[in-house]
Structures are given as C-alpha cells and as structure tokens.
Amino acid sequence: MTTTTTETTGASATPPRKDIDTFKSKVLQAILGCQAIQTAYLGNKLGWYAALAEQGPLTSVQLAATTATDERYAREWLEMQSMAGWITCETAAASPKERLYSLDPAAAHVLTNPNSMDYMMPTATVAAGFGQNLPQLLEAYKTGKGVSWAALGLDARRGAMEGTKYYFLNHLGPQLEEHIPALKDMQETGGRIADLGMGSGFSSIGMAQHFTKCTVDAYDLDEVSVLDATENVAAAGLQDRVQAHCVNAGDVKGDHYNLVIALQCIHDMADPIGALQAMRELAGNGQGVVVIADPKTQENFTGKPGDLAEQMCYGFSCMCCLPNSMDGENAAGTGTVMRPSTVRMFAQQAGYKEIEKVPVDHPFWCFYKLIV
C-alpha cells in the first residue's frame, strides 16, 4: 500500500509555538485586565477602596463591618485585588480573616481622589458598565441600527460625566480664556454662553463659575441628563445664571451668544453637521465664538499597535460612541476616533471657512475654534 502525505499549508497550517504562546499571552493579559476592571467596579460601588484609603490597613472582617457588606465576598475581593497588584496584602501568612490589606498612596490617589485629573475610577466604571450592553450592541452590529446614550445605562452616562467633572469645574474656563483673546472681555462685560450636549451640566457650571458676569443656556436631548444638570446647577447655587433645557439647540431661534461650546459630544451625534450649523447660527454667524472639543487622535490611521490612547478611543467607539452616532435617520456614524480631517470636513459642510486648534493642555482632548 502506498501512503501519500500532504503538508498542511495556508490558513490551516499550524503556526510556530512561540507565536501561539505570544498571542495567547496577549489574550490572557486582556482577560486579567477585564477582571481587574470588573472587580474594581465592585470595590468602588461598595466603598471598599475608600475604606482602605481612609482607614487601612484592614482585614476582610473589618472591611465588611466598616462598609456593611458581606465578609466572605470582601475576603475574596481583597485576595483577588492583591493578586492583581491593585492593593497590598501586608500579612499573607496570617489566617484568611486576619490578613491585613492596604491601598498605597498612589493607588488611593488614582482610585479615590475625584479632585484630580489622575482620577481613573469613573472611566473604569464606564468600561465595566459597557458589559451589560453587549446583547443590544450585538443586535446593532447585525442590523446597522444605533444604540442611544439613554439605552446604554446610568453607569455609562454618569461615569462619563463624573470623569470630566474635575476638569470642567477647575480648568475649562481659565484655559479657554487664556487661549482665546475674544473671551477675555467676557470677564468684564459679561455675555451669553450656550453649551450644547452639556450632559450632567458640570461644563456649564464651570463656565458660569469662571465667567462670573455671564449667563449660560445648557442644551441636551437626554431627559435624565437634563434632570441631573438641573440638580447640579441648584447644588452649585447658580440657578439665576445657568438654565438647562431639554431641547435640540437647532430649534432655538433668535438667540445669539458670545460663546457657543460643544464638549466631547460632536463625535457622538447622528447629525454632527446639523449641530455645527446650529452652533454657527447661535453665535450669530461669526459675531460670537464657536469652540468644540473631541478626542485627541492621530492625523491618520496607522494600524500599528502601541498607541494606547488611540486604542482606548477605538474601544470606547465600539462599545458606545459609534452606536450612539448611528442612532438616527441618515446617521453620520462618526464614532470616537474623529480625526482632524473629519472635523474640518464637517465644519466646512456646516458653513465654516476653517478650523483652528486651540492650544489647551488636555491629555485626551483636542480643542478647535471654528471660524466663519
């Protein structure tokens, strides 16, 4: 009998073991990262990080008692987080209930300090919250339909707003005034500001707190966000100068503003050109200033791994921003990775002559002044 042996080639060929192991390692690291974020979500919501930062080191018994939670779950969480390197087990040789755990100062700063640009827990909360949306995202990916911010849930909406709160309240107004000469007069003479897609209202509050003689009209189509904004404005004591409106800014007629802003929202919109046209009209077709801010991206797609900021933008786009920008008739489908060339194209189609980058110092956002 004669036996013929055919060498396996092409896609069915077995790749070298080292290549397989290298890629398996990438997948494993991704799984471990996912698990760390999921358990971080629990630790934040249950107050475990805060308790460790304020009262640590603590045992699982002490942590559970301090936070009115279950000891067995607390113990497992502490052990997992110590293995992930997020917290420190100081007495690993002790019995399980007597082991002491602590949160080092750097970790506490990143995980529990909302008064810092280094605060990462809101972004982690958003990433963990996306998991609950996978079934509806799967359907959207099949049909080409969109998924609105409202459908993405409170973790996504409020986590995103909490992540921008500190910057909006402390840096937004001063940085815009520093780099846009036309805004300096507003400190003396006052003026009117329109804030499109204001979310929970912290951008509007920050602008009103900096430009103390100005009034702010905040616009958003999401009813929950408008309710949140109204409560936040009241808590800041600014009801006399900041008003939140659940309305499409394009439907506002006859009002002209000294400054019109849209921050971290144009890339989310199904009709970004319509929004930019509305901003141009609200600013009196060149009488006022129009400024937008959206994710900082490379000029062109490279396809090369290693750019973590760009990778994160694509991750958020797949899970949130692209589905939201697909939600509507003739939706633009922009997504998070809105490159400068796309901003320029949208602006020109909306009736602007040019865009000008504003040299605001922000690690993840690029600011543009739109010129009529």
N, C-alpha and C positions, 0 to 999 in steps of 0.2 A: 504494500500500500504506500502511495506517495502522499505526503502531507505538505500543503503549501501554507507558509506563514506570511501574513500580510502585516507590515509595520503600520501602526496607527499614526496618522498624521492629521494636521489641521486642528480644528476646534476640539476634536475628541482626543487629541494627544495629551498624555499626562505631562504637565509641566514639571520642571525641576523642583525637588522637595524644598529647597531653600526659598524658592519663590512662593510656594504654597504657604510655608510657615511664616514668611514675611507678611503676606496678606492676611492670614489668619490672625496674626498679632494685631494688625490694624483693626480688624473686626472686634477682637476681644477688647482692645482699648476703648473702642466706641461703646461697647456694651457696658463696660465698667463705668465710663463717663455717664451714660444714661442712668445707670443705677445710682450713682452718686447724686445726680440732679434730682431724681425721684425721691430719694431719702432726704435730701436737703429740703425739698418742698415740705415734707412732713415735719422736719425739725424746725423750720421757720413757722409754719402754721400752728404747731403745738407749743411754741415758745421755748423750745429746748435750747436753741442757740443762745437766745437772750439770757436764759437762766445760767448757762455755763459761763457766758461772758461776764455777768454781773455777780454770780455767787460761787463760781467754780474755784477749785475742783469739787466735783460732786460724784457720788455713787449713783447707780441706777435707782436705788431706793430714794435717795434724796432728790434726784431729778424728778421722779414721778410724783413725789409728795409736793414738791415746790410748784409743779405745773398742773396738778390734779389730773394726771394721766396714769396709765397702767404701767407697773414696774417691769413686767416681762417684755412688753414691747419696747420700753425705754432701754432695757438692757441690750436687746438685740440691735437696736439702732445705734447705741453707743459703740458696741463692738464693731458693727459694720463701718461706721464713720471713722473709727480709729484705724481700721484696716485700709480705708481709702486715703488716710492721711489728712483728713479734714479736722479731726480733733486728736488729742493726745491721751493715751492711757498711761497714767503715771505709775500704776501698781499692777502690772499684768499678772504677777504671780499670786495675787490675792484671790480669794474666792470670788465667784462671779458677782455677787451682790455687794462686795466690799471694794471692788476695784474703783479707783478714783480716775475721773476723766476731766480734762480741761480744754479750754479753747485759747490758743496762744493769741497775743495781741494783734498780730497781722490778720489772722483768720477772723477775729472778732470785728476788726475794722471793716473788712470786706463783707462780712455776713450780717452784721447787726447795726452798722452806723449809717443811718439814712442821710446824715448831714455831710456827705462826702461824694465826690464824683467816682470814688472807688467802690461804692456800694453796689454789689452784684446780685443780691438776693431777688430783687424784682425781675431781672432778666432770667434768672434761674426759674423763678415761679412761672413766668410766661412759657419757657421751654417745656417745663413739666406739664403745664396745663394743656399744651397742644395735644398731648396724648389722648385726651378724651374726645378729640375731634377727628381721629383717624377714620372712623366709619363714614362720616359725611364727606371728608376730604377724598376718600376712595371713590365715592359716588361722583363727586365733582370732577375728578380726574378722568372718569369714564365719559361723562356727558358733556364736559366743557362748560358747565354752569359754574356760578360763583358761590362763595360762602361769605356772608357778611360778618363784620366785626360783632354784630349783635349775636349771631349764631355761634361765634367762637367761644363765648362764655366769659364770666366775670374774671377768671384768673388771667386770661389773655388781655382783656380790656384794662382792668385795674392794675395789673402787673406792669403793663407798658406805661401807664400814666405815673405809677409810683417810681419807675425807673428814671423818668425825666424830671420829676418834681424838684429835686435839689438844684439842678442846673437852671430850670425856668425861674425859680424864686431868687436865685443868688447871682446869676451870671448873664442871663439873656439880655435884659435891658441895658446894663452897663456896656456889654460888648457891642451891641448894635449901635449905641450912641457913639462909642469910641471910633467905629469904623465907617459910619455913615454921617457925614457932616450935616446933612439936612435935618437930622434928628436932634441936633444939639439945641436948636431953638425951641423945641417942644418942652424942654425943662423950664424955660422962662415964660413962654407964651401959651403953653398948653396945646391941645389939639385932640383929634379923634383917632382912635385906633380900631381897626377891625381885625379879628383873629378868627380865621377860618379853620374848621376842623379842630376846635380847641380841646376836645376830649374832656377831661375832668376839670379843666379850667385853670390849671396852675400857670400856663403860659400867660393867660390874660391877667391873672393875679400878679405875676411877676412884673409884667409891663406896667400895670397900674401902680405898683409899689415903687417902681423906679421913676416913671414919668408921672409925678405926683399931681400935675395940673391937667392930666389927660383923662378922658373917658374911654372906656373900652366896650365894644359890642362883640360878643363871642358867639360864633355860629357853629352849629353841628347838627347833623341829621339823626344822630343816635339819641333816642329819648333818655336812656339810662345815663349816658354821659352828660347830658344837659342837666338832669336832676343832680348828679354828682357835682357838677360845676356850680350849680346854684347853691348847694350846701357849702361847698368850699369857699365860695365868694362871701357868703354870710359869715362863715367862721373867721375869715380874714377881715371882716368889718368893712367891706368895700362895696356894699350894695348900692351906694349912691353913685359910684363911678364905673361899676362893671355890671353888665347885663348879659345873661346867657339866653340864647334864642335857639329853639329847635326849628330851624328853617334852612332852606337852601339859600346860600348867600347870593346866588344868581337871581333869586326872586326879590331881592332887596333893591328897590328903585329910588332914585332921587337923593340918596345919601352919599356924600363924598367924605373920604377920610384922608388924614395926613399920612397915615401909615397903614398898610394892609399886609398881614403876615399869614403864612400857612406853614406850619412846622411839622415835619415828619408825617405828612398826610397826602401830598400830591401823588406819590407813587402808589398809594392805596386806592386811589379814586378810579371809578369806572370811566369817568369823563374828566380827565385832567385838563384838557384844553378848555372845556367849558368853565372849569373852576378858575383857570388863569385869566380867561376873558372876563369873568365876574370880578376878579381882583383888579384888573385894569380899569374897569368901569367904576368900581367903588373908590379907586384912587383918582378919579377924575381924569382918566386918560393922560396921565403924566403930571398932573398937579401934585399928587401925593407920591409916596414911595411904596414900592411893592417888593417884599422880601419873602423868599421861601427857603426852607432848609430840608434837606433829604439826605439819605445815607451817602457817606463818602465812599466812592468807588474808584476803581482804576478807569483810565480813559477807554481801554478796550479789554475785551475778554482775552485771557491768556491761556486758559485751560490747564495751567500748571498749579499743582498743589503747593501749599506752604503759606499762602496769603490767608491768615486766619480770619481777618476782618471780612474779606470778600466771601470766604466760605460761610461765615456766620450769616452774612446778608442773604446768601442763597438759601441757607437753612430756614431762615425766617420767611423768605419769599415762598418757598414750597409749602410751608405749614400755615401761612397766614396772609401775607401781603398780596401775593399773586391771586389766591382765591378771592380775596376781597375786591381786587381790581378787576376781576372777571364777573362781578355781581351786578349785572345790568344789561340793558339793550345796547348793542354795539360797543361793548366794554373794551377799553384800551388794553387791558391785560398787561400792565406795566410791571408790577412787582417791585420788590425791594431794591433790586440792582438797577437803579435808574441812572445811567451814565450821563456825564455832562452833555454829550452829543444829543441824547434824548431830551434832556431839559431844554436845550437850545431849540430843538425841533418843535417841541410843544409850545415854547414861548413864541416862536415866530408864527406858528399857526394860530396863536391866540392874539396876534396883533402887536407883539413887541418887536423892536428892532434888534435887540441884543440882550445877552445876559452878562452879568459881571460878577465874578466870585468875590465875596466879602471875606476878608482875612480873619474871620472869627476863629479863635483857638478852641476847637472841639475835637475830641479823639475820633468820633464816629460820624459826624455830620458835616456836610458842605453847605454853606450859605450862599445864596445867589440873590443879587439885586436885578430885577427885571426892568429893562429900560424901554420906554415907549419911543 
